[in-house]
Amino acid sequence: MAQSACITTAPIGAHAGHFGYDNTVSAACRQNSVNCAAAAGKDIETVREVGTAVASTAATLQVLFEQAKGSIEEKLEKCANKARSDVLIRHRREFKADTPDADECRQMTQNKNGRKMSWAQRLGEEMHEVARECVDQELSALRKGRYSLEQRYRIINLETGEKKLVSAKEEDALVNSGNAGELTGTLKPDVVIHEGDPLNAQAAYDFKFPCVNTDRAPDWGRYPKEHPFGNETQKSVYQKYIAPFVARILPRLGVVP
């Protein structure tokens, strides 16, 4: 989805994917933090070597993420590259060259639902769809039940960080009833990594698909002053309310915090 789809003022039509608890991991973690490593097949002594005995569930979960981080990000990078390649091939007759230039990116078109938008928006939307399908396939084999795709969060208390999950069904109901404005102030990262509970996430990733080829990652978006997260960046809000590690995934550039 385009930048505006991640900084939510109105949804862009993709369905949220939420994978349920992996009870063998998350249940044990909730009871005793040291069980997280054992449940994931790691000897507790390994965790002690990393951090001289992990004292809290959050710290233990973060250790597990660091151990899996390289494999996860390799899959995300693969999917970002595939998404850009597949979509540009799909539209290769629409542009003068293999990739659109700045003027072509600004030209208007329609998406598959007939909604008018620029080519930059349409390509970004389609690339997100391809990336989502790819990530679901790759991560389901790597860590089934321990990731969520396009999971929406509602922040209940900005001071304490208390939050709850917004289901795809609830989101669709608000959109279809004309009450999409009630989603303002919610957060919807493309990929969230956890150990079975998305409310206790270790990482959040957003795909970014610049229309024109570039060697520089776009800046994190900043919320407008009148928004509930006014003047904060998308990254800072994700880190405050969703996960301690936040990064962008871009074709060719890979992981960019």
Secondary structure per residue as TSV (DSSP state, phi and psi in degrees):
chain	resnum	aa	ss	phi	psi
A	1	M	-	360.0	156.2
A	2	A	-	-72.4	173.9
A	3	Q	H	-52.7	-42.1
A	4	S	H	-65.0	-21.2
A	5	A	H	-74.6	-24.8
A	6	C	H	-86.4	-38.6
A	7	I	B	-91.3	99.0
A	8	T	T	-79.8	116.1
A	9	T	S	-119.4	-27.0
A	10	A	S	-157.1	143.2
A	11	P	-	-75.4	159.2
A	12	I	-	-106.6	28.2
A	13	G	S	85.1	-11.3
A	14	A	-	-80.6	149.4
A	15	H	-	-88.1	138.6
A	16	A	-	-73.7	140.7
A	17	G	E	-112.3	124.0
A	18	H	E	-129.9	120.1
A	19	F	-	-98.5	138.7
A	20	G	-	-74.3	-177.7
A	21	Y	-	-64.4	140.3
A	22	D	-	-94.7	95.0
A	23	N	H	-60.3	-32.9
A	24	T	H	-66.1	-24.0
A	25	V	H	-99.6	-57.5
A	26	S	H	-68.0	-38.9
A	27	A	H	-62.5	-43.8
A	28	A	H	-64.5	-38.9
A	29	C	H	-64.1	-40.7
A	30	R	H	-66.2	-30.1
A	31	Q	H	-79.2	-38.3
A	32	N	-	-158.2	122.5
A	33	S	T	-61.2	-30.9
A	34	V	T	-68.8	-20.3
A	35	N	H	-68.7	-20.1
A	36	C	H	-58.5	-46.7
A	37	A	H	-67.2	-42.9
A	38	A	H	-65.3	-41.1
A	39	A	H	-65.7	-28.6
A	40	A	T	-88.7	8.4
A	41	G	T	84.7	17.5
A	42	K	-	-107.8	136.3
A	43	D	-	-71.1	135.3
A	44	I	H	-60.0	-25.4
A	45	E	H	-65.3	-30.7
A	46	T	H	-62.6	-42.8
A	47	V	H	-64.8	-39.4
A	48	R	H	-63.4	-36.7
A	49	E	H	-65.7	-36.1
A	50	V	H	-69.6	-38.7
A	51	G	H	-142.4	26.5
A	52	T	S	47.2	56.6
A	53	A	S	75.5	110.3
A	54	V	-	-76.2	127.5
A	55	A	-	-90.7	-21.2
A	56	S	S	-133.5	159.6
A	57	T	H	-58.9	-44.4
A	58	A	H	-60.2	-43.2
A	59	A	H	-66.2	-40.4
A	60	T	H	-64.2	-44.4
A	61	L	H	-60.7	-37.5
A	62	Q	H	-68.3	-34.0
A	63	V	H	-62.4	-44.1
A	64	L	H	-61.7	-39.4
A	65	F	H	-63.8	-44.0
A	66	E	H	-60.5	-34.6
A	67	Q	H	-68.5	-30.9
A	68	A	H	-99.9	-7.7
A	69	K	H	-54.5	-46.6
A	70	G	H	-60.3	-44.5
A	71	S	H	-66.5	-41.0
A	72	I	H	-62.4	-49.3
A	73	E	H	-69.3	-29.2
A	74	E	H	-60.6	-41.6
A	75	K	H	-68.1	-40.9
A	76	L	H	-65.0	-41.9
A	77	E	H	-63.4	-42.9
A	78	K	H	-57.7	-43.6
A	79	C	H	-70.1	-35.2
A	80	A	H	-64.0	-44.3
A	81	N	H	-65.4	-40.9
A	82	K	H	-63.9	-42.7
A	83	A	H	-62.1	-46.4
A	84	R	H	-65.4	-43.6
A	85	S	H	-63.0	-48.8
A	86	D	H	-61.9	-43.3
A	87	V	H	-72.5	-38.8
A	88	L	H	-66.4	-36.9
A	89	I	H	-64.3	-39.8
A	90	R	H	-59.1	-33.9
A	91	H	T	-113.5	24.3
A	92	R	G	-62.2	-23.3
A	93	R	G	-84.1	-6.4
A	94	E	G	-85.0	-16.3
A	95	F	S	-125.2	161.1
A	96	K	S	-68.7	-32.8
A	97	A	S	-124.4	-171.9
A	98	D	S	-65.5	-28.7
A	99	T	S	-126.8	148.4
A	100	P	-	-71.8	151.3
A	101	D	-	-92.8	-179.7
A	102	A	H	-60.9	-40.7
A	103	D	H	-64.7	-42.4
A	104	E	H	-65.8	-34.9
A	105	C	H	-63.5	-30.9
A	106	R	H	-83.9	-16.0
A	107	Q	S	-65.4	149.7
A	108	M	E	-88.4	148.7
A	109	T	E	-150.8	-167.1
A	110	Q	E	-132.2	143.4
A	111	N	-	-82.5	-175.7
A	112	K	T	-65.2	-18.0
A	113	N	T	-95.9	5.2
A	114	G	-	83.3	9.6
A	115	R	-	-81.1	130.8
A	116	K	E	-74.8	135.3
A	117	M	E	-163.8	168.7
A	118	S	E	-76.3	163.7
A	119	W	H	-63.1	-33.6
A	120	A	H	-59.5	-44.1
A	121	Q	H	-67.8	-43.1
A	122	R	H	-64.8	-45.9
A	123	L	H	-61.9	-42.5
A	124	G	H	-61.4	-41.9
A	125	E	H	-62.6	-46.4
A	126	E	H	-68.9	-36.3
A	127	M	H	-66.4	-37.1
A	128	H	H	-63.4	-39.1
A	129	E	H	-62.8	-46.3
A	130	V	H	-64.1	-43.9
A	131	A	H	-61.2	-40.8
A	132	R	H	-61.9	-46.6
A	133	E	H	-62.3	-40.4
A	134	C	H	-64.8	-46.6
A	135	V	H	-62.4	-41.7
A	136	D	H	-59.4	-43.1
A	137	Q	H	-66.7	-44.4
A	138	E	H	-70.9	-45.1
A	139	L	H	-78.5	-24.6
A	140	S	H	-63.4	-30.3
A	141	A	H	-81.6	-29.9
A	142	L	H	-85.9	-41.0
A	143	R	H	-153.7	62.5
A	144	K	T	-55.2	132.7
A	145	G	T	81.5	0.4
A	146	R	S	-125.8	35.8
A	147	Y	E	-158.2	158.1
A	148	S	E	-133.6	145.8
A	149	L	E	-115.0	127.0
A	150	E	S	51.6	41.0
A	151	Q	-	-77.2	125.9
A	152	R	E	-92.4	138.7
A	153	Y	E	-117.3	139.1
A	154	R	E	-109.2	123.3
A	155	I	E	-85.8	114.5
A	156	I	S	-80.3	-39.1
A	157	N	-	-134.8	112.4
A	158	L	T	-67.2	-24.3
A	159	E	T	-80.0	-46.7
A	160	T	T	-88.7	-18.9
A	161	G	-	84.0	6.2
A	162	E	-	-59.3	136.7
A	163	K	E	-146.7	166.0
A	164	K	E	-141.3	163.4
A	165	L	E	-85.7	142.9
A	166	V	E	-107.4	119.2
A	167	S	-	-74.1	159.9
A	168	A	H	-60.8	-36.5
A	169	K	H	-63.8	-44.5
A	170	E	H	-65.1	-42.0
A	171	E	H	-61.6	-47.2
A	172	D	H	-62.2	-38.4
A	173	A	H	-63.1	-41.7
A	174	L	H	-65.6	-42.3
A	175	V	H	-65.3	-48.4
A	176	N	H	-68.7	-23.3
A	177	S	T	-91.4	1.3
A	178	G	T	82.3	15.0
A	179	N	-	-110.7	34.2
A	180	A	G	-61.7	-22.0
A	181	G	G	-59.6	-24.1
A	182	E	G	-68.9	-10.4
A	183	L	G	-87.7	-7.0
A	184	T	T	-60.6	132.3
A	185	G	T	92.0	-2.8
A	186	T	E	-89.1	163.3
A	187	L	E	-123.2	141.6
A	188	K	-	-143.9	79.3
A	189	P	-	-65.2	155.6
A	190	D	S	-69.2	-43.0
A	191	V	E	-136.7	131.4
A	192	V	E	-123.3	131.1
A	193	I	E	-104.9	131.1
A	194	H	-	-151.6	-177.7
A	195	E	S	-108.7	26.0
A	196	G	S	129.1	-17.8
A	197	D	-	-128.5	107.9
A	198	P	G	-64.5	-13.4
A	199	L	G	-76.7	-14.2
A	200	N	G	-121.7	67.1
A	201	A	-	-86.0	153.4
A	202	Q	S	-102.9	-25.1
A	203	A	E	-154.3	149.7
A	204	A	E	-133.2	132.6
A	205	Y	E	-124.4	142.9
A	206	D	E	-122.8	132.7
A	207	F	E	-77.8	138.5
A	208	K	-	-125.9	127.2
A	209	F	-	-124.7	84.1
A	210	P	-	-58.8	141.0
A	211	C	S	-68.9	-45.8
A	212	V	S	-90.7	141.3
A	213	N	-	-54.6	134.6
A	214	T	-	-149.6	152.9
A	215	D	S	-103.2	10.7
A	216	R	S	-128.2	130.7
A	217	A	-	-70.9	137.8
A	218	P	-	-65.3	153.9
A	219	D	-	-66.6	154.6
A	220	W	-	-63.5	138.5
A	221	G	-	-66.4	148.5
A	222	R	B	-112.2	133.7
A	223	Y	-	-70.8	144.6
A	224	P	-	-66.0	158.9
A	225	K	T	-58.4	-34.6
A	226	E	T	-82.2	-5.4
A	227	H	S	-76.4	154.1
A	228	P	T	-54.2	-28.2
A	229	F	T	-106.0	33.4
A	230	G	T	-47.0	130.1
A	231	N	T	72.4	-0.6
A	232	E	-	-89.8	157.7
A	233	T	B	-87.9	159.6
A	234	Q	H	-59.1	-40.3
A	235	K	H	-62.6	-46.9
A	236	S	H	-64.1	-35.3
A	237	V	H	-71.4	-42.0
A	238	Y	H	-58.6	-44.2
A	239	Q	H	-67.3	-34.6
A	240	K	H	-71.9	-38.7
A	241	Y	H	-115.1	-16.2
A	242	I	T	-117.9	-54.9
A	243	A	-	-154.3	150.9
A	244	P	S	-71.1	-27.3
A	245	F	E	-111.2	128.0
A	246	V	E	-135.3	137.6
A	247	A	E	-154.1	161.4
A	248	R	E	-100.2	151.3
A	249	I	E	-120.5	121.1
A	250	L	E	-124.6	146.0
A	251	P	T	-58.2	138.6
A	252	R	T	71.1	-37.4
A	253	L	T	-86.6	-22.5
A	254	G	E	76.9	-140.1
A	255	V	E	-85.4	125.4
A	256	V	E	-130.8	109.4
A	257	P	-	-61.6	360.0
